[in-house]
Amino acid sequence: MVDVDEHIPLLDTDEKWLFEILFSLLVNAQKFTQEGSVTLSARQRSKDKIEIIVADTGIGIPAEDLPNMYQPCVQLQQNSGGSSHACCLALTRWLQVRG
């Protein structure tokens, strides 16, 4: 599902870089959402800030792994289905701090 405010101005950013980040987050969300939904939403938070959120109803990240989720490419524990979370969220954290 996509929920993007139609009044968001054009972004002055590297399109390829933004695409890679969003694509990675969406693929990861879809991979771990067997039932439910994955949503991409975007809203203008202030004159110079846009908030982009990828949300899902998937299995989530175990509480004990949360402190590691912004480390560069941390492989988190396997879930009950035998697959594991590969969290490469350091770039998204950098974007949040930089913004």
N, C-alpha and C positions, 0 to 999 in steps of 0.2 A: 504494500500500500504506500502511496506517496501523498504527503500532505504538505504542500509548499505554498506559502503565502504569495499570492500573485503580484504583490506590490514590492517584493524584494528587488533592490536595484542590482544592476550588473556588478559582478565582483571583479576587482582588479587583482587577479591572481594567476598563477601558473595553472592553466586548465588541466594539463596532463597530470600534474602533481596532485591536484584536488581529486581528479577522477581516480587515480591509483589508491588514494586513501579511502575514498567512499566505496570504491569497488571492493577493497579488502575487507572493510567493515561489513558490507552487505553480504559478501560471500560467507564470512565467518558466522554472521547471524543466521543465515539460511541453513548453513551446515548443521547447526546445533538446535534448530527449531523443527522438530518432527511434526508437531501439531501446533496450531495457533497462527501467528502472523509475524511478519517483519515489516517495520514501518520506517520510512525515511521522511523526516519532517524538517522544515526550514522556516525560520521566522527572523524578522529584523528586531533585534533586542534594543538597539539605540541607533543614533544617526550613523555611527561607524562600526557597529558590531552586528554580525549575522550569527545566529545559532543554528547549527545543523545537528540533528539527532538521528542516530540509527538505534531503534529499539526493537526488541523481540520478546517473544514469550517462550523462548527456549529453556534449556536446562540450567542456564546461569553458570556463574563461576563460583566454585566453593569458597566459603568465607576465608579459609586458611590461605587461599591463593590470591586474594585481593591485594595484599601488599606488594606482590610481584607483578601485577598486571601491566605496569608501565615500564618495566624493564625491557630493554631491546630483545625482541624475539624469544621470550621465555616460553618453553614448552611445559604446559601445566599437566597435572595428572590425568590419567585416562578415566573416562566416564564408564558407566555400566555397560555401554554398548561397545566398548573396546577402542573407541577413538579418543583422541586427546585434543585439548585446546591448544592452539598455537597463537599466543597473544603477542602481536607485534604492534602494540599501542603506543610506543614511545613517541612516534610522530604526532599522534592525536593529542597526547599530553603536551607536547611542545607547542602545538597550535593553540591549545587552550591558554597556556602561560603567555605565549607571545601576543595573543589577541588583546 
